[in-house]
Amino acid sequence: MIVEVLNTGTELLLGNVVNSHVAYFGQALFPLGLRIARQTTVPDGAAIRNGLIEAFDRCEVLLVTGGLGPTTDDLARELCAELLGLRLVADDEILRQIQERCARRGFAFQERMRRQTMVPEGATVMPNAHGTAPGLYLPALERPSSRTPHIFLLPGPPCELKPMFETYVLPRLRELADGENVAQCRVYRCVGIGESMVESRIGLRLSNMDGLEIGYCARPNEVDFRLIGSPELLDELEPQILAELGEFIVSQDGANLEEVVVAKLRELGRTLATAESCTGGLLAHRITNVPGASEIFGAGWVTYANEIKTAELGVDAALIAKHGAVSEPVARGMAEGAREQADADYALATTGIAGPGGGTDEKPVGTVFLALAEREGPTMVWREFFPTDRETFKQLATQSALNALRKRLDS
Amino acid sequence: MIVEVLNTGTELLLGNVVNSHVAYFGQALFPLGLRIARQTTVPDGAAIRNGLIEAFDRCEVLLVTGGLGPTTDDLARELCAELLGLRLVADDEILRQIQERCARRGFAFQERMRRQTMVPEGATVMPNAHGTAPGLYLPALERPSSRTPHIFLLPGPPCELKPMFETYVLPRLRELADGENVAQCRVYRCVGIGESMVESRIGLRLSNMDGLEIGYCARPNEVDFRLIGSPELLDELEPQILAELGEFIVSQDGANLEEVVVAKLRELGRTLATAESCTGGLLAHRITNVPGASEIFGAGWVTYANEIKTAELGVDAALIAKHGAVSEPVARGMAEGAREQADADYALATTGIAGPGGGTDEKPVGTVFLALAEREGPTMVWREFFPTDRETFKQLATQSALNALRKRLDS
């Protein structure tokens, strides 16, 4: 079954917004044996018409996002009805829900919102629990002269789209996909090894194998080695892959490093604290993005200023004066101080120069010292160099910190 | 000049990776008077061929991302050369750079990397400062039977693509775009008001105005009201817009809330501390994403555990026992404690229930108390309710906190 995605929205092409829908759809469809064959973004307005006409020709399922709002540039509903030759009819139940929602949230009902109550004949309404624009499902039409795909019109904001997709679209797609060939996708997420090295260690040996599809995806200090095939084949290949990549593999199910670390700590009944300078809270943020993090994470410090490193974590001011805040002894002191203050089993610390300013010849922008302290055993301190932009630097430094803890917990 | 983007990569459609290139290109092109007319994603392999052929027909500039890596699924370079009828020639200088890069980073040179040294005849090589795959620029070809666009082949990883784009692609596009009609885009970023309300307050009055293009884009607790037109027209309309939306407007240049708050604090010479429970470091992370944040931000606490709220911020344990950690007095205590400990001018605090677990009838998942303490003057505490997923909740709560501080600094 050929699935396409049509994203509408001038803001996506102007760059005011990053399109997160495609990745979300892709992940949700795969377990049904479905993949996105093509994704297109067009601006609001008339371009939506061409996007729809072309996609009607190529695909059997079309997911359309955006263009359902109350404002004048929202045309997806009207254009779809027009192209399919369907009349738009006002729906009283939608009107009631929108009015109720406005009352509950303390907003005034706007006459413009009436457009959102219009439904093409034959369409199924998908209620919006998090906004005013309902979604619409238009089943495939077989006509003597033409065929149209199953069309799902979905709201643009991800917090409205996602619950609607899960509640109404996925079950429908599961029915439609019935009988599709469900291959398995296994993603070996590796940290601490490059893409070429993954290929030369194992990828080349597996290329050209019947019934196996191989892919690679590189991110900052992370490579996904992706295999798609029958569960039996993937099981058969697994020992070879573990033998070659074992120490680098963080997960085999798409779990990210913070999810793996939090799960491992919960399993072991251990706790973690963080002391961040250059990563400025990202380490704590990544950890607390994982549901259940509160079981293993009680305290984090963002000690940007030197005096705060001393006052809060007990880092000797003389050490800072002698070695500088970005140094081996300060990273060590931060980790040990945080571990002790939080009475945690482990603590991670970061101190470095994120840039763009602040570098020196000896410690250029991108330099970072990391430390892992533990209740029983010596503190580990290591130096890394990530000369890149500020946000990637923060990502790489937290990646290095979390990966060190992962390896420690595995050992 | 018609510009299209072709993103290649199975991982984008499987959802292992979010496509951030489109937004990046869109923002970079607009100041040149250029916009992306259409963006398409196709999987690796043969589908790239169709994507290229169709785009050749429609556009004058084509930006292609991905498919330049060393692995077998990277076909963009080879397919482009084939479709354009250009021979691939090995480039010794690229080989030297790749070998040098490997040596510097301590990686072994892989024979597979030789593919990356192949250059189509007539192409200009764009060196890659952050990876092994060089980019390629293929100027437009005018042939009796066909015309092809200016083609830029760029590597997939954003940290490799962005510096290359800025150094080599943008200057070339600026030349090509010479004489394009440069309109101005003004984005009034509003917090604390809904999309419909923005339209009814001001948007409708401006719709159907000659030479003016209006757009809206809603995000969690944020609406962009976008006007595109001549600088004169935009200046003329500005007083009306400020009169209607003034108090809600965070920025007019695309700056986000944290950038505005950090800039304002720097301007005033004031400092900020943070005390986070439910937002788990995101508030500090957002603030420290802004270059120069260290001037105004010295200390942040992530006090997830109750004992840590007491030990680190001096929140009375009896208050926590009586009112619960998610309560007005605890938010107040956290903010005041953090401000005092950090000796800062302001402190923001968050305590709430991010979910999915932990809700009660009285305080359901999504409840959050926020506080803003200041050196001179009373602490402000407010309650919000954001019943949504964990990550959106964290985003909304930090949005509310930062917006309160923004308004305080403006008053």
Interface residues (C-beta under 8 A of the other chain):
Chain A: G9 T10 E11 L12 L13 L14 G15 N16 V17 V18 N19 S20 V22 A23 Y24 F25 G26 Q27 A28 F30 R35 I36 A37 R38 Q39 T40 T41 V42 P43 D44 A47 G51 G69 P70 T71 T72 D73 F107 A108 Q110 E111 R112 M113 H130 T132 G156 P157 P158 C159 K162 C185 V187 G194 E195 S196 M197 E199 S200 G203 L204 S207 I214 G215 Y216 C217 A218 R219 P220 D224 R226 G254 T274 E276 T279 G280 G281 L282 L283 A284 H285 I287 T288 N289 P291 G292 A293 S294 F297 G298 A299 G300 W301 V302 T303 Y304 A305 E307 I308 A311 E312 Q341 A342 A354 G355 P356 G357 T388 D389 R390 E391 T392 K394
Chain B: G9 T10 E11 L12 L13 L14 G15 N16 V17 V18 N19 S20 V22 A23 Y24 F25 G26 Q27 A28 F30 R35 I36 A37 R38 Q39 T40 T41 V42 P43 D44 A47 G51 G69 P70 T71 T72 D73 F107 A108 Q110 R112 M113 H130 T132 G156 P157 P158 C159 K162 C185 V187 G194 E195 S196 M197 E199 S200 G203 L204 S207 I214 G215 Y216 C217 A218 R219 P220 D224 R226 G254 T274 E276 T279 G280 G281 L282 L283 A284 H285 I287 T288 N289 P291 G292 A293 S294 F297 G298 A299 G300 W301 V302 T303 Y304 A305 E307 I308 A311 E312 Q341 A342 A354 G355 P356 G357 T388 D389 R390 E391 T392 K394
